[in-house]
Amino acid sequence: MWRRQGFQFELMTNSQQSRHLRQFAGSCRFVYNKALAINTQRYEKKEKRLGYAELCALLPSWKREHPFLSEAPAQTLQQALKNLERAYSNFFEKRADFPKFKKKGQRESFRIPQGFRLDNPNGRVEVPKMGWMRYRKSQDVLGEAKNLTLRESCGKWYVSVQTEREVRTPQHPSTSAVGVDWGVVNFLTLSNGEVLDPCQPLKKFLPKLAKWQRRMVRKKKFSKNWRKAKARITQLHTKVANIRKDFLHKVSNDISKNHVVVVIEDLQVKSMSRSATKKVAQKSGLNRAILDASPFELRRQLEYKTQWQGGLLVRVAPQNTSRKCPECGYIAAENRKSQAQFVCGGCGFSAHADFVGAVNIREAGLASLACSSSSGEVSPSWQEPTEGIPVSAWNQ
């Protein structure tokens, strides 16, 4: 099987190299905004939108009109037009909003599809029209490098190397299946009785963020002190994101390595975190806690990591997972006595509500797998789970 994987490293640039990188990113931003402006004007005139090939044909005239565009690698400008084409496709397929104009200082990046060289043993990369640059080598780059993406974050530049290599179809060493119930109070509750506490990095840094945001508001906009305060806020947000990302990677690694089948709820995070019209303060706090936990990012990581390990990720509908009794199958809203307590009104079975949800999620996932396997819709590479549900764990 073929595996695509990305490797990210921090570049060790000097002042001249950082200036060239910002210039290349600015040229790509200029081309993107110019092409978007042309298509916006054509839309207002009810004319047909220009596609990627037609916009690329305009690049030579743009370079004559704006000589600074010639200083950037030609293919990075073409990639900026590809990004615009992809943004339009996402909009027409209702996956994203209408493309917006890019602003200076926000997500500065550009991509190089070819013409670069990677010196993996010595930890350096050659960028067209710039030469060699060193990066902080934390691991070896595996596979053939397909493209480079360079981006700026908090004054530092990072290079992401996308690679492709052929690997053997993995065979998962485990034979266990687990259901995973996500929550705000308990981050994850597994059907084997394991409970993981939430990380909540944003909650920890919220007072410091509020302090610096108040300082920035009192400064004159675009002054030096205003820029210093804004840079400090950006650093705090980056730190929060890095803590959250590190926590999610560790959790998803443990789950994907220890269980061949992982069953989760197919949660609609966008609907869950939608703003409320009543009790706005309470709902905003809940929305902040939901987004701080990043359930969608956890699902994304589990999806590819289980596949790399030779396992399988199964998504089930979240309806009645916390209202159904795992003993007798009785479904009622009254079974959920409180946020944490579950007591069946039919047989009297009681347990923690999150654990009951995890057990029901596991059973629903195994049932859907049995139906799909019998119909020939799934050809899994994982071993068939052999362990049953630990009844002793229900009473924990």
Secondary structure by P-SEA (a helix, b strand, c coil): cbbbbbbbbbbbccaaaaaaaaaaaaaaaaaaaaaaaaaaaaaaaccccccaaaaaaaaaaaaaaccccccccaaaaaaaaaaaaaaaaaaaacccccbbbbbcccccccccccccccccccccccccccccccccccccccccccbbbbbccccbbbbbbbbbbbbccccccccbbbbbbbbcccccccccbbbbbbbcccccaaaaaaaaaaaaaacccccaaaaaaaaaaaaaaaaaaaaaaaaaaaaaaaaaacccbbbbbbccccccccccccaaaaaaaaaaaaaaaaaaaaaaaaaaaaaaacbbbbbbbcccccccccccccccccccccccbbbbccccccccaaaaaaaaaaaaaaaaaaaaaaaccccccccccccccccccccc
